[in-house]
Amino acid sequence: MNKTKLISTLLIVLLGFGVFAAVPQVKAADDTVNFGYVQWPGVTVKTHVAAKIANYLGYETEMTAAPETVIFKSLENKDLDIFLGNWLPTMEKTFNEYQKKGVIHNVRVNLEDVVYKTAVPEYVYEAGVKSMADLKEHADKFGSKIYGLEPGNAGNLVIQDAIKNNNYDLKDWTLQSSSTAGMLSAVKRAVNSEKWIAFNGWKPHYMNLMFDIKYLDDPEGIWGESDSVYTVARKGYQNVNSNFYKFLEQFTVTAPIQNKWIDEYQNKDRDPEEIAEEWIANNLDIVNQWVFGVETTDGRMGRKAIAEIVNN
């Protein structure tokens, strides 16, 4: 059964290794998989898809929505097992803090062809703001403000560091923290009246379909090099649950797939668990690649068990 909760109600899974030590494939102590996710639409649905596959394999799942800083700390504390949204290099500052301590590690890239940068509406871009270096010249039109996401978000930290270090002469600018919905509401208001706005944009995301936006050049490299999204596991998880870890090593999606998930979730306001169930049933060819060699918790072939569930 799939259970979603907030960080304030994190469940600590009690382990019982001794009782089930004789079972070779998957110990009963490993039958709960704890996912953390940031409430961005892409990683939200992606986490539900992975969790639903875990359910089909016989695992209980817990999903905890929290800011990335809390997720990394919870991975260190072993309150969480997996995070599917480590966006690098954007999250590098926070991730490196825990990676250097040896408490978390990247399993693999699960999504490529992604961008996270400062963006502007196309009409602003065509008016001459094509680089971060062009912002200062038009500070009055932007109100010396860049719109970001929730406090502690990696993109926010990039802009806050740029202001602190006076990158692109931004020392007199401010970052307006918000949520994804709040930030996009501000973008919508600006676009409807053709006012100037700069904000933290990314793709894949349906904002790229809602608005004609452009991503600014970054000659000083404050946003890092090309982005990829990684799966992160806590220290020791490979040894604790080698079976599900094999799934994590094979789990990867494309930008078009994630765009579809985001559209269903946010534009069509569908429940992410329903999206996951429907997509899995209609894409068993892809799912079979993800679970190749992976077993259910009672030792059956994972591919066969999932096919039986979705076809009944």
C-alpha positions in Angstrom: 0.0 0.0 0.0 1.3 3.4 -1.0 1.2 6.1 1.8 2.0 9.7 1.3 2.8 12.0 4.2 4.4 15.3 5.2 7.9 15.5 6.8 6.4 16.2 10.2 5.0 12.7 10.3 8.0 10.8 9.1 7.7 7.1 10.0 10.8 5.3 11.3 10.8 1.8 10.0 11.7 -0.8 12.7 14.2 -3.4 11.4 14.1 -7.0 12.3 17.1 -8.6 10.6 17.5 -11.5 12.9 14.1 -13.1 12.4 14.3 -13.2 8.6 18.1 -13.8 8.1 17.4 -17.1 6.3 15.6 -15.5 3.4 18.1 -14.9 0.6 16.4 -12.5 -1.8 14.7 -9.8 0.2 14.5 -9.6 3.9 11.2 -8.7 5.6 13.1 -5.8 7.2 13.5 -4.4 3.7 9.9 -4.6 2.7 9.2 -0.9 3.2 10.9 1.6 0.8 11.0 5.2 2.0 11.0 7.8 -0.8 11.6 11.5 -0.3 10.5 14.0 -3.0 10.4 17.8 -3.5 7.0 18.9 -4.5 7.9 19.7 -8.1 5.4 18.1 -10.5 8.0 16.1 -12.4 9.7 14.5 -9.4 6.3 14.1 -7.7 4.9 11.9 -10.5 8.2 10.1 -11.0 8.3 9.1 -7.4 4.8 7.8 -7.5 5.7 5.7 -10.6 8.7 4.2 -8.8 6.7 3.7 -5.7 3.8 2.0 -7.6 6.3 -0.4 -9.2 7.7 -1.1 -5.7 4.1 -1.9 -4.6 3.7 -4.3 -7.5 6.9 -6.0 -6.4 5.5 -6.6 -2.9 7.0 -3.7 -1.0 5.2 -1.3 1.3 6.1 2.3 0.4 6.3 5.6 2.3 6.5 9.0 0.4 7.6 12.1 2.2 7.3 15.6 0.7 9.9 18.0 1.9 12.4 20.7 0.8 15.6 19.2 -0.6 17.6 20.2 2.5 15.3 18.2 4.7 15.4 15.2 2.3 19.2 15.1 2.3 19.3 15.3 6.1 16.7 12.5 6.3 18.7 10.3 4.0 21.7 10.8 6.3 19.5 9.9 9.3 18.2 6.8 7.4 14.6 8.1 7.8 14.5 8.0 4.0 16.0 5.6 1.5 15.7 7.1 -1.9 15.4 10.5 -3.6 14.8 10.6 -7.4 15.2 14.4 -7.9 18.9 15.3 -7.3 19.2 18.0 -10.0 22.9 18.6 -10.7 24.8 20.8 -10.8 22.0 23.0 -9.4 21.7 21.1 -6.1 25.5 20.5 -6.0 26.1 22.7 -2.9 23.6 20.8 -0.7 24.4 17.4 -2.2 28.1 17.7 -1.8 27.8 18.5 1.9 26.3 15.0 2.5 28.2 13.2 -0.2 31.5 14.2 1.4 30.4 12.7 4.7 29.8 9.4 2.9 26.1 9.2 3.9 24.5 9.4 0.5 25.5 8.7 -3.1 24.2 9.0 -6.6 23.0 5.7 -8.1 22.6 6.9 -11.7 21.2 9.6 -13.9 17.5 9.0 -14.3 16.7 12.1 -16.5 18.8 13.9 -19.0 18.1 16.9 -21.3 17.1 19.2 -18.5 17.6 22.9 -17.8 17.4 24.9 -14.7 18.3 28.6 -15.1 17.1 32.1 -14.9 14.3 32.7 -17.5 12.4 35.6 -18.9 9.4 35.9 -21.2 10.3 35.9 -24.9 9.3 39.6 -25.3 11.8 40.5 -22.7 14.5 38.4 -24.4 13.7 40.0 -27.8 14.0 43.4 -26.1 17.7 42.7 -25.4 17.8 40.7 -22.2 19.6 37.5 -23.5 22.1 37.0 -20.7 22.4 37.3 -17.0 24.8 40.1 -17.7 21.9 42.1 -19.3 19.8 42.2 -16.1 21.5 45.0 -14.3 21.0 47.5 -17.2 17.2 47.0 -16.9 17.0 46.7 -13.1 14.2 49.3 -12.9 11.9 47.3 -15.3 12.5 44.1 -13.2 12.1 45.9 -9.9 15.6 44.5 -9.1 13.9 41.2 -8.3 14.2 37.6 -9.4 11.4 35.2 -8.5 12.3 31.8 -7.1 10.8 28.8 -5.4 10.5 27.6 -1.8 13.2 28.8 0.8 16.2 26.5 0.7 15.7 25.5 -2.9 19.0 25.0 -4.8 18.0 27.5 -7.5 17.3 30.1 -4.8 20.7 29.5 -3.3 22.3 30.1 -6.8 20.6 33.5 -7.0 21.3 34.4 -3.4 25.0 33.6 -3.8 25.0 35.6 -7.0 23.6 38.6 -5.1 26.0 38.1 -2.2 29.0 37.8 -4.5 27.8 40.6 -6.8 27.8 38.3 -9.9 26.4 40.2 -12.8 26.2 43.3 -10.6 23.2 41.9 -8.8 24.3 43.1 -5.3 21.2 45.4 -5.0 18.7 42.8 -6.3 16.5 40.6 -4.1 15.2 37.1 -4.5 11.4 36.7 -4.1 10.9 33.2 -2.6 7.6 31.4 -3.3 6.3 28.1 -4.4 6.1 26.7 -7.9 2.5 27.7 -8.2 3.1 31.1 -6.6 6.0 31.8 -8.9 4.1 30.8 -12.0 1.2 33.0 -10.9 3.5 35.9 -10.9 4.8 35.0 -14.3 1.3 34.7 -15.6 0.3 38.1 -14.3 3.4 39.7 -15.8 2.9 38.0 -19.2 -0.8 39.0 -19.4 0.2 42.7 -19.0 3.6 42.3 -20.8 5.5 43.4 -17.8 9.1 42.4 -17.3 9.9 39.5 -14.9 12.9 37.2 -14.3 12.4 33.9 -12.6 13.9 30.5 -12.0 12.7 28.3 -14.8 13.3 24.7 -15.7 12.4 22.0 -18.2 10.9 19.6 -18.6 7.9 21.4 -17.2 4.6 22.5 -18.6 5.6 26.2 -18.0 7.4 25.9 -21.3 4.1 25.2 -23.0 2.1 27.8 -21.0 4.5 30.6 -21.8 6.9 31.7 -24.5 10.0 31.8 -22.3 13.8 32.0 -22.9 16.6 30.9 -20.7 19.4 33.4 -20.2 23.0 32.8 -21.1 25.2 32.4 -18.0 28.8 33.4 -19.0 30.0 33.4 -15.4 28.6 29.9 -14.9 26.7 30.4 -11.7 24.2 27.8 -12.7 26.9 25.2 -13.5 27.3 23.1 -16.6 24.6 21.0 -18.4 22.1 19.5 -16.0 21.1 16.0 -15.3 18.8 14.5 -12.6 20.1 11.7 -10.4 18.7 9.0 -8.2 20.2 9.2 -4.7 20.3 6.4 -2.1 21.3 6.5 1.5 24.5 4.9 2.8 24.2 1.1 2.9 21.0 0.8 1.0 22.6 -1.3 -1.7 23.5 -3.9 0.9 20.2 -3.7 2.8 18.0 -4.1 -0.3 20.1 -5.2 -3.2 17.0 -6.4 -5.1 15.2 -3.0 -5.2 18.6 -1.3 -5.7 18.9 -3.2 -9.0 15.7 -1.5 -10.1 17.1 1.9 -9.2 20.2 1.1 -11.3 17.9 0.5 -14.3 15.3 3.3 -13.7 15.6 6.1 -16.2 13.0 8.3 -18.0 13.1 10.6 -21.0 12.0 14.3 -21.1 9.0 13.5 -23.3 7.8 10.9 -20.8 8.2 13.3 -17.9 6.5 16.1 -19.8 3.5 13.9 -20.2 3.4 13.1 -16.5 3.6 16.8 -15.6 0.9 17.7 -18.1 -1.4 15.0 -16.6 -0.7 16.0 -13.0 -0.8 19.8 -13.2 -2.7 20.8 -16.3 -5.3 18.1 -16.0 -5.2 18.0 -12.2 -5.0 14.2 -12.0 -4.0 12.2 -9.0 -0.3 11.2 -9.3 -1.0 7.6 -8.2 -3.7 7.2 -10.9 -1.2 8.6 -13.5 1.4 6.1 -12.3 -1.0 3.1 -12.5 -2.2 4.1 -16.0 1.2 4.8 -17.4 2.7 1.5 -16.1 -0.2 -0.5 -17.6 0.3 1.2 -21.0 4.1 1.0 -21.0 5.1 -2.5 -19.9 7.9 -2.6 -22.5 9.7 0.2 -20.6 8.8 -1.1 -17.2 10.2 -4.5 -18.2 13.6 -2.9 -18.8 13.5 -1.3 -15.4 12.7 -4.5 -13.5 14.9 -6.9 -15.6 16.4 -9.3 -13.1 14.4 -7.8 -10.2 12.3 -10.1 -8.1 9.2 -9.7 -6.0 9.6 -9.8 -2.2 8.5 -13.5 -2.3 11.0 -14.4 -4.9 9.0 -14.4 -8.1 10.0 -12.8 -11.4 9.2 -9.1 -11.2 8.3 -8.6 -14.8 5.8 -11.5 -14.7 4.2 -10.3 -11.5 3.7 -6.8 -12.7 2.2 -7.9 -16.0 -0.3 -10.2 -14.0 -1.3 -7.3 -11.8 -1.9 -4.7 -14.5 -3.7 -7.2 -16.8 -6.2 -8.4 -14.2 
